[in-house]
Structures are given as C-alpha cells and as structure tokens.
Amino acid sequence: MKKRKLLFVIDSLVVAGAEKSLITLLTLLDYRKFTVDLMLFAHGEMLEKMLPKEVNILRPLNYTNFTHLSPYKALIYSAKHLDLKMLNSRIKYSFNIRFKNYNNVQKARLFWQCAANVIEENSVYYDIAISYAQGVPTFYVADKVKAEKKFAWVNVSYRLDKKEAEYQKQFYDRFDKIVAVSDSAKDIFLETFPSYNPKVQVIYDINNPQFIYNMADAYEGYNDDFDGIRILTIGRLAYGKGYDIALEACKKLKEKGINFRWYVLGKGPLREEIQQFIKENKLENYFILLGVTANPYPFIKNCDIYVQTSRFEGFGLAIAEARILNKPVVTTRFDTVFNQMIDRKNGLVVDMNADAICEGIMELIRNQNLRNNIIDFLQHEKKGNVEEINRFYQLIG
C-alpha cells in the first residue's frame, strides 16, 4: 500500500501546549500508512528531541537562515548574490515592529507582508498539508504548499479585529477544513468568521496518559529540600498567561504567612519584568522561575497544587496534564475553561484576579476535606483522550 504524504507546519517546538499536542499526535500516528514532513520556522527547541524517528524535519527556509546572519554578514551575502530582496524584507520588518508595540497577530501579518515574496515554495506535492498553529504557519501552507487537502488548526481563543480578519480571510479561504481544539475555541473563531461554520470542526488536543505517567517517573523534578506547599504554573511568560495576576496572588500568600513556593516552568518576553517584580517585592524565595524543560511531568507529579492564571486558552493542555497526574487545580475562568473543568469537583474555577486566585489556593490548603474530595474525583475521572486520533484519521480520510 502506498503511503500518504503528510506535511505539518508549526512555528517551533518550544515547550508549550500546541507543540506538546502535536508531539503526542505524531507519536500516535500509524507510520505504516503515512510519511511525515515537519516544517519549522525556528529550530533547536527542546521538544524536537521527543519527535518520533519517522518524522522528517525539513531543512530551514533560506530566509530563516538569512535572518540568523549578523547585519554585516547579511549585507555581504546580499552583495555576493546580487540580490537585495531578502535584505530589504528583513529591514522592512525590523523597522515596522521597532516603533510600535504590536501583538502576535499583527506581527505575523507584518512578517508575511514583508517576507512572503522571498520565501520559497515547498516543491513536494502532499496528500495532506496541516497548519498546526495560527499566523505564519497558516499563511505558509496557504501560499507556499501544494496539497490535495489543506487543514488549519486553531489552538487559541482566536479573536481578530476587522483589519486582521480581512487580511487572514484570504488564507483561510484556501483551507478545506479548519480544526478548533475545543468547542469554545470553535465558537470564538466563528465570532470572527461566521461564514466558515460548515468547514469548522473540533478535535481536542490529544493527551496520552501512559506517556505522561512514564515521563513523570523519570526523575524527581525539584532539586531543593523545601518541605512546604509546592505550587506550580506552566506557560509562556507572556501577557495571556496572566503572570501579573499570579505575582500579586503570590505576594498576598506571603503576607498571610503561608509556607509555600510557587514554581514556574516557561520562558518568554516578560521574564525581565517578572524578575523585577520579584526583586521589588522580595519574592525571591517564593516565586521561582525554573526556565523550560522538555519533561515538565515530574514537576507536576511532585507539586501540591497546580495553578493557571490565564486570560485565555484554546484548551488548556497543562491543566489537562495536571488532572492526569491527580493534582488539584486552581484556574481563572477563561473562555474555554469549562471544556474540562468542573468547579469544586476536579479543581476550583475562580475570577480572573489576584484575590480570587489567592483565596482559591488558601481554600485548598486549609480545607483538607475539599482537597481530598478533589483528588478522589481526579483519580476516578476519565484520563486522556487518545481516541481523538480517530477523529484525526476521519478528518484526513
């Protein structure tokens, strides 16, 4: 039987929800039936080492390599090849984003407007091409890939203003199906693009409990001798994850005299700002930035409470992983939270502010009966959703 050619495209394999979901999907694929190429726009991130050996990572784009050159070497390269197009694209994009605080959606549009004309097409004809993230991966699959079928994943609460919606519609028009990772993510996407309703469907981010159990037993995680309450948060150090809420809640817990440490796995643009807050409020021994790791599961397994202070999530994969490892969750009431949370059953869903987060944590610390009931519920609720791979197979035919 001839294998079908699949292409997946994602920005990079940083340690984040969509990326871990893609890794899990790729580990479950039947490679007797498929060959898989993977296109990345940034290479060398931690999750690459977790890819199945059958996955072929495509070489970096010429423009990706060019953007890694120093300005001097970029100029020499352009002069040597008698071609200033990539240099002009790079200068134009850098100039555009330097003087205004653009969000990620706007940056993706500006990048593609500046660079699309110098990014080469993929020469392979695929049976299926999948953009596994919004923005540049979606633009790339629409513009630069030839395939019998094209599918676009939406794995965040994707709200667009009129200008961004008008720009992105030309790309989404060229996809056969659009896949949202939760019912709420689908509803939010359709607020912007109601005409796409017939071609939007839901396939949840895939969790494989056995994989998580095995990884959680790999080592202990924490390397300190702290004997108080361990709180853990996982997520990119960015506005959407609500670290300002977490920091204020941490400050309040300290003021109440609680013996705790709040650990964070993640990296991102707010690291310096977070570190400054920690220093100014003397939280060095309370709010601990651990950076990133390819295996967060020992940290989840050995924490006491998992906390998510997000403003928005497409699904909330880290919460799902904490639930698999039977950890009580305190989470903000973001758009998609009730796709998996049952308030006061498998955790606490609270208002999106520091007081509410603090009180939720305090309740789990002080109310041992509630905490035990939540853990008991977690131990008996359904674990994971590897059956979602069947929805994927149905999608691609």
C-alpha positions in Angstrom: 0.0 0.0 0.0 1.3 3.4 -1.0 2.0 5.7 2.0 0.2 9.1 2.0 2.4 12.2 2.3 1.6 14.5 5.2 3.1 17.9 6.0 2.8 19.6 9.4 3.8 23.2 9.8 4.3 25.0 13.2 6.4 27.9 14.3 8.7 25.8 16.5 8.7 23.1 19.1 9.0 25.1 22.2 7.6 23.6 25.4 4.0 24.8 25.1 0.5 23.4 24.7 0.0 23.2 20.9 3.6 21.9 20.5 3.1 19.1 23.0 -0.2 18.2 21.5 1.5 17.9 18.1 4.2 15.7 19.6 1.5 13.4 21.1 -0.4 13.2 17.8 2.8 12.4 15.9 3.7 9.6 18.4 0.3 8.0 17.8 0.3 8.1 14.0 0.5 4.8 12.1 3.7 5.2 10.1 2.9 2.1 8.0 0.3 4.4 6.3 2.0 7.8 6.3 5.2 9.6 5.6 5.5 12.8 7.6 7.4 16.0 6.9 7.6 18.8 9.5 8.3 22.4 8.7 9.5 24.7 11.5 10.3 28.4 11.4 12.7 28.2 14.3 14.9 25.2 15.1 16.6 23.8 18.1 13.9 23.9 20.7 13.6 21.3 23.4 10.6 19.2 22.1 12.4 18.3 18.9 14.2 15.5 20.8 10.8 14.0 21.5 9.8 13.6 17.9 9.3 10.0 16.6 12.2 8.9 14.5 9.9 8.6 11.4 9.3 12.4 11.3 11.4 14.2 8.8 12.3 17.8 9.8 12.6 19.8 6.7 15.7 22.0 6.3 15.3 25.6 7.3 14.0 28.1 4.8 16.6 30.2 3.0 15.0 33.3 4.6 15.1 31.7 8.1 18.9 31.1 7.6 19.3 34.7 6.4 17.6 36.2 9.4 20.1 34.5 11.7 23.0 36.2 10.0 24.5 39.3 11.6 23.6 42.6 9.8 27.2 42.7 8.4 27.1 39.1 7.1 23.5 39.7 5.7 24.8 42.6 3.7 27.8 40.6 2.4 25.5 37.7 1.5 23.2 40.1 -0.4 26.0 41.7 -2.3 27.7 38.4 -3.2 24.4 37.0 -4.6 23.5 40.4 -6.3 20.1 40.1 -4.7 18.8 42.6 -2.1 15.3 41.2 -1.8 15.8 39.3 1.5 17.8 42.2 3.0 15.0 44.6 2.1 12.4 42.3 3.6 14.4 41.9 6.8 15.0 45.7 7.1 11.3 46.5 6.4 10.0 44.1 9.0 12.5 45.2 11.7 11.7 48.8 11.0 7.9 48.2 11.2 7.9 46.4 14.6 10.5 48.7 16.2 8.4 51.7 16.8 5.1 50.2 17.9 4.0 47.5 20.4 2.3 45.0 18.0 0.6 41.9 19.3 1.4 38.4 17.9 -1.4 38.5 15.4 -0.2 41.9 14.0 3.5 40.7 14.0 2.5 37.6 11.9 0.7 39.7 9.3 3.6 42.2 9.1 6.1 39.4 8.8 4.2 37.8 5.9 3.6 41.1 4.2 7.4 41.8 4.3 8.8 38.3 3.7 6.3 36.3 1.6 7.9 37.3 -1.7 11.3 35.9 -0.6 10.1 32.7 1.0 10.5 29.8 -1.4 7.6 27.3 -2.2 7.7 23.7 -1.0 8.5 21.6 -4.1 6.7 18.5 -2.8 3.1 17.7 -3.6 1.4 16.4 -0.4 -1.7 14.4 0.1 -2.4 16.5 3.3 -0.9 19.7 4.5 -1.6 20.9 8.0 -1.0 24.3 9.6 -0.8 23.4 13.3 -0.9 27.0 14.5 -2.3 30.4 13.6 -0.5 33.1 11.8 2.7 32.4 9.8 2.2 28.6 9.6 -1.3 29.2 8.2 -0.1 31.8 5.7 2.8 29.4 4.6 0.5 26.4 4.0 -2.0 28.6 2.1 0.6 30.3 -0.1 3.6 28.1 -0.4 2.4 24.5 -0.3 0.8 22.3 -2.9 -1.6 19.6 -1.5 -4.7 17.7 -2.3 -6.2 18.8 1.0 -5.3 21.6 3.4 -6.3 21.8 7.1 -5.7 24.7 9.5 -5.6 24.2 13.3 -6.9 26.9 15.7 -5.5 26.2 19.1 -6.1 29.5 20.9 -9.1 31.7 21.6 -8.6 33.5 18.2 -10.4 36.8 18.2 -9.4 39.2 15.4 -10.3 42.9 14.8 -11.7 43.9 11.4 -8.3 44.7 9.8 -6.7 41.4 10.8 -9.8 39.4 9.9 -10.0 40.9 6.4 -6.3 40.1 5.9 -6.5 36.5 7.2 -9.7 35.5 5.3 -7.8 35.3 2.0 -5.7 32.5 3.6 -8.4 30.6 5.4 -10.5 30.6 2.2 -7.9 28.2 0.8 -8.3 25.5 3.5 -10.6 22.5 3.2 -11.3 22.3 6.9 -10.5 24.4 10.0 -9.9 22.5 13.2 -10.5 24.0 16.6 -9.1 22.3 19.7 -12.3 22.9 21.8 -15.9 23.8 21.4 -15.3 27.2 22.9 -12.3 27.8 20.6 -14.6 27.0 17.7 -17.3 29.4 18.9 -14.8 32.2 19.4 -13.3 31.6 15.9 -16.8 31.7 14.4 -17.5 35.1 16.0 -14.9 36.5 13.6 -15.6 34.2 10.6 -19.2 33.0 10.8 -19.3 32.1 7.1 -16.8 29.3 7.9 -19.2 27.4 10.1 -19.7 24.5 7.6 -16.0 23.7 7.5 -15.0 24.2 11.1 -14.9 21.1 13.4 -13.5 20.2 16.8 -10.6 17.8 17.5 -9.4 18.2 21.1 -5.7 18.5 21.9 -4.6 14.9 22.5 -3.3 13.7 25.9 -1.7 10.3 26.2 -1.8 9.3 30.0 0.6 6.4 29.7 3.2 8.7 28.1 2.7 11.2 30.9 3.0 8.6 33.6 6.2 7.3 32.2 7.7 10.7 31.8 6.6 11.7 35.3 8.6 8.9 36.8 11.8 9.8 35.0 13.2 11.9 37.9 12.0 14.0 40.9 11.9 17.4 39.2 12.6 19.8 42.1 16.1 19.9 43.4 15.6 21.9 46.6 14.7 20.5 50.0 11.6 22.6 50.5 9.0 20.9 52.7 6.1 23.4 52.4 3.3 23.7 49.8 4.6 23.5 46.3 2.5 25.5 43.7 3.3 25.0 40.0 2.3 27.0 36.9 3.4 26.1 33.4 3.2 28.6 30.5 4.9 31.1 28.3 6.0 34.2 30.2 3.5 36.4 28.2 0.5 38.6 28.9 -2.1 35.9 28.0 -0.9 33.7 30.8 -1.7 36.3 33.5 1.6 36.3 35.4 0.7 39.7 36.8 -2.2 38.0 38.5 0.0 35.2 39.7 2.6 37.6 41.1 0.0 39.6 43.0 -1.5 36.4 44.4 1.9 35.2 45.4 2.5 38.5 47.3 -0.8 38.1 49.1 0.0 34.5 50.1 3.4 35.7 51.5 1.6 38.4 53.5 -0.7 35.7 55.0 2.3 33.8 56.3 1.8 30.7 54.2 4.8 28.3 53.9 4.8 27.9 50.1 6.9 28.2 47.0 5.4 29.0 43.6 7.4 27.4 40.8 7.0 28.5 37.1 8.1 26.5 34.0 8.3 28.7 31.0 10.1 31.4 29.1 9.0 34.5 27.2 9.1 38.2 26.7 8.0 39.1 30.3 10.9 37.4 32.1 12.7 40.6 33.0 9.5 42.3 34.0 8.6 39.4 36.2 12.1 39.2 37.7 11.9 42.9 38.5 8.6 42.5 40.4 10.1 39.5 42.3 13.0 41.7 43.4 11.0 44.7 44.3 8.5 42.7 46.4 11.2 40.4 48.0 9.6 37.3 46.5 12.9 35.6 45.6 12.2 32.6 47.9 8.5 32.4 46.9 8.2 32.8 43.1 10.8 30.6 41.4 11.4 30.8 37.7 12.7 27.4 36.6 13.0 28.1 32.8 11.9 25.4 30.5 12.3 21.6 30.3 11.4 19.1 27.8 9.8 17.0 30.6 7.6 19.0 32.9 5.8 16.0 34.3 8.0 15.2 37.3 7.4 18.8 38.4 3.6 18.3 38.1 3.7 15.0 39.9 5.6 16.4 42.8 3.7 19.6 43.3 0.7 20.1 45.7 -1.4 22.5 43.7 -1.4 23.4 40.0 -2.4 27.0 39.3 -3.3 28.5 35.9 -3.9 32.3 35.8 -4.5 32.5 32.0 -6.6 35.3 30.4 -7.4 33.0 27.5 -6.6 29.5 26.3 -7.6 27.4 23.3 -8.0 24.4 25.5 -5.6 24.5 28.5 -3.3 21.5 27.9 -1.2 22.0 31.1 -4.4 21.8 33.2 -5.3 18.5 31.5 -1.8 17.2 32.3 -2.2 18.2 35.9 -5.6 16.4 36.0 -4.0 13.3 34.6 -1.5 13.3 37.5 -4.3 13.9 40.0 -3.2 17.4 41.1 -5.9 19.8 42.4 -6.2 22.8 40.1 -6.9 26.4 40.7 -7.7 28.3 37.5 -9.1 31.5 36.3 -12.4 31.5 34.4 -11.0 31.9 30.9 -13.2 31.3 27.8 -12.6 27.6 27.4 -12.1 26.5 31.0 -15.3 24.5 31.3 -14.4 22.3 28.4 -12.5 20.3 31.1 -13.0 21.8 34.5 -15.9 21.0 36.9 -15.8 23.6 39.6 -15.2 22.1 43.1 -15.1 18.6 41.6 -11.7 18.4 39.8 -10.5 21.8 41.0 -11.5 25.4 41.6 -12.5 27.9 38.9 -12.2 31.4 40.2 -12.5 35.0 39.0 -9.6 36.5 37.0 -7.9 38.5 39.7 -5.2 38.0 42.3 -7.6 38.0 45.3 -9.7 35.1 43.8 -6.5 33.1 43.0 -5.1 33.7 46.4 -8.4 32.6 48.1 -8.7 29.5 45.9 -5.2 28.4 46.9 -5.9 29.2 50.5 -9.1 27.1 50.5 -7.2 24.1 49.1 -4.5 24.5 51.7 -6.9 24.9 54.7 -9.8 22.7 53.7 -8.3 19.2 53.7 -11.7 17.6 53.1 -12.3 19.6 49.9 -8.8 18.8 48.7 -9.1 15.1 49.4 -12.5 15.0 47.6 -11.0 16.7 44.6 -8.1 14.3 44.5 -10.5 11.4 44.8 -12.6 12.7 41.9 -9.4 13.2 39.8 -8.3 9.6 40.5 -11.6 8.3 39.1 -12.4 10.7 36.2 -11.6 9.7 32.6 -7.9 10.1 31.8 -6.7 11.4 28.5 -8.3 11.3 25.1 -6.1 9.2 22.8 -9.3 8.3 20.9 -9.1 11.8 19.4 -6.6 10.3 16.9 -9.6 8.6 15.3 -11.1 12.0 14.6 -7.9 13.0 13.0 -7.9 9.9 10.8 -11.5 10.7 9.9 -10.5 14.2 9.0 -7.8 13.2 6.6 -9.8 10.4 5.1 
